[in-house]
Amino acid sequence: MEWKATDFQSLGPFEICLLLAIGFALFHGLRLPPVRILMLLGLLHMALAQARAAELLALIGPLVLAAPLARQFGAEPVPPMATRASLAAAVVLALGAGTLASAPILTFAPNMRGTPVAAVSELKKLHLARVLNDYDFGGYLIASGVAPFIDGRTELYGEKFFVDHNAASGLMEPDNLFRLLKDYDIEATLLRTQSAATKLLDHVDGWQKVYADDIATIHLRRPDARHVAEPAVDADRN
């Protein structure tokens, strides 16, 4: 979902912020230097093309606009150094106290919906080093202390690696699946139970299904694993 274009079919936070920003710029006649306009338009294009880039726009956009806004609307008088130091110290103390107070109350954990909790628990018992995992399972593997084959940090893996993995798991190019299994000497796979690659491995010699639930399936490389996939011949043609 994060790689898809931003969805405007229903009103969401991104659309609200975008409309407010456009309205503010039109109402106040905001003017920007050409370089900052290009930077802002580039960030906006990325955010519209891929939903995951909206965070970049929210993070970098204000930095692009800060100086022009200050010059156009005027900055408030700078308080004395002592006042600023006291204010900074008060903010740090407030943040520290809030963090200490909330730490015992708040707990942070991956979203359990669609998460292969049981499958990863079984996978860890196998003590394997090279596991081909589904793209969506990478984050939970990291949280569980298991090194993933791929995860959401796609920029670290490169476009070709991501495209090859996507084509392999979805069987858009079946040869990619077997090439990845061979080139990376994969010992097991952890893929979505309903994925095309999982269904294929159910019938491929040398791979044995050792765990499956509604979310994920584990196939283990076993040279002696044999499967019968050919249907019986019905001699009666009438």
RALINMO-V248601 format. One record per backbone hydrogen bond with DSSP energy under -1.0 kcal/mol. NH is the residue of the N-H (numbers start at 0). CO is the residue of the C=O. E is the energy in kcal/mol with one decimal. If there is no record, write none. Layout:
nh={NH NH}
co={CO CO}
e={E E}
This chain:
nh={3 5 15 16 17 18 19 20 21 22 23 24 25 26 27 29 36 37 38 39 40 41 42 43 44 45 46 47 48 49 50 51 52 53 56 57 58 59 60 63 64 65 68 69 70 71 72 73 83 84 85 86 87 88 89 90 91 92 93 94 95 96 97 98 99 100 101 102 105 114 116 119 120 121 122 123 125 131 133 136 137 140 141 142 143 144 145 153 155 157 161 162 163 164 165 166 167 168 169 171 172 175 177 178 179 180 181 182 183 184 185 186 187 188 189 190 192 194 196 198 199 200 201 202 203 205 206 207 209 210 212 216 217 218 219 220 221 224}
co={0 47 11 12 13 14 15 16 17 18 19 20 21 22 23 24 32 33 34 35 36 37 38 39 40 41 42 43 44 45 3 1 49 50 52 53 54 55 56 59 60 61 64 65 66 67 68 69 79 80 81 82 83 84 85 86 87 88 89 90 91 92 93 94 95 96 97 98 101 111 114 115 116 117 118 119 122 187 189 133 134 136 137 138 139 141 140 151 152 153 157 158 159 160 161 162 163 164 165 166 166 172 173 174 175 176 177 178 179 181 180 129 129 218 131 216 214 191 168 194 195 196 197 199 200 224 203 219 217 217 215 190 210 188 207 186 205 221}
e={-1.2 -1.6 -2.2 -2.5 -2.3 -2.6 -2.3 -2.3 -2.2 -2.6 -2.5 -2.4 -2.4 -2.5 -2.4 -1.6 -2.1 -2.3 -2.1 -2.5 -2.7 -2.3 -2.2 -2.3 -2.6 -2.1 -2.2 -2.1 -2.3 -2.4 -2.7 -2.1 -1.7 -1.5 -1.7 -2.2 -1.8 -3.1 -1.9 -1.8 -1.8 -1.7 -2.4 -2.3 -2.3 -2.3 -2.6 -1.3 -2.2 -2.6 -2.3 -2.3 -2.6 -2.4 -2.3 -2.2 -2.5 -2.4 -2.4 -2.7 -2.6 -2.7 -2.4 -2.4 -2.4 -2.2 -2.0 -1.9 -3.0 -1.7 -2.2 -2.5 -1.9 -2.0 -2.5 -2.3 -1.3 -2.5 -2.1 -1.4 -1.1 -2.0 -2.2 -2.2 -1.5 -1.5 -3.2 -2.2 -1.8 -1.9 -1.9 -2.7 -2.7 -2.3 -2.5 -2.5 -1.9 -2.8 -1.8 -1.3 -1.6 -1.9 -1.3 -2.2 -2.6 -2.2 -1.7 -3.4 -2.0 -1.2 -1.8 -2.7 -1.2 -2.3 -3.1 -1.8 -1.6 -1.6 -1.5 -1.8 -2.0 -2.4 -1.3 -2.1 -1.0 -2.1 -1.4 -2.9 -2.3 -1.3 -1.9 -2.6 -2.8 -1.6 -3.2 -2.8 -2.4 -2.1}
